[in-house]
Amino acid sequence: MKKSRHWLLVLFLLLGLVGGSLISHLLEDVRELSFLTKALPVSWNPAADLGFLAFEFQLRLEFTLLSLIGAMIAVWLYRKT
């Protein structure tokens, strides 16, 4: 029976996203590749005020085409292991 290695998939995904984002940042000045480096921001802002407790939380992600390609390569590499 194969042991569950979901943590390894999460690690591969994070490394793929960070690697793609790093490459995207390095290629930012190349005008011909702007379609690969343009960021798509996604944000989520939950907040609550219960009278005695109030909180605000902001989560903002910026995906580029290169970071998504990095994530796809990471999943492919994970499946090969």
N, C-alpha and C positions, 0 to 999 in steps of 0.2 A: 504494500500500500504506500502510495506517495505522500510524503509529508506536505502539509499546506505551507506554501511560501508566499503568502500575499504581501508580506512586508518587503520581499525582494522585488515584486512588481511595483510597489509604491516607490521604492528606492530607484529603480530603473526609470520610472516615469519622471520623478523629480530631476534626476540627472539629465534625462533627455530634454526636458523643458529648460533647465538652466543652461545646458550646452547650446541649444538652439537660440536661446535668448542672448547668450554671450556672442555667438557668431553674428546674430542680427545687430547687436550693438557695434561690433567691429566693422560691419559692412554698411553702417548707417550713412556714411558720406558718399557712397557709390550711388549716383543718381539713377543709373540703369537698373539697379536692383531694389528700387524703392518699394515695389510691390511685395517684396519678401520681408522688408523691414518695417513696414507700416504697422503700428500697434492698434489692436482692437481692445479698448478698455471695457471691462466688465466690473461693475461695483454692486455692493450689497450693504445697506445701511440700516440694520435693525436698531430700534430704540424703544425704551419703555420708561414710563414714569408712573410708579405705583403709589406715590405719595410719600412713603417712607424709604423707597429705593428707586433710584433712577440710573439708567445706564444707556450708553450709546456705543455702538460698535461699527467700525467701518472696515470692510474688506474690499480691496481693489486689485484686480488682476489685469494684466496687459498681455494679450496673446499676439504673437506675430506668426506669420506663415512658417518661418524657420523654426520657431519653438514648437509648433504643432508637428512639423516634419521630424524634429528631434524626438518628440514623444512617440511618434509612429515607429521610428527606428528603434527606440528603447523597448517598445512592446515586441517588435520583431526579434530583437536580441534576447529578450526574456523567454520567448517561446522556443528559441534555439537551445536554451540551457536545460 
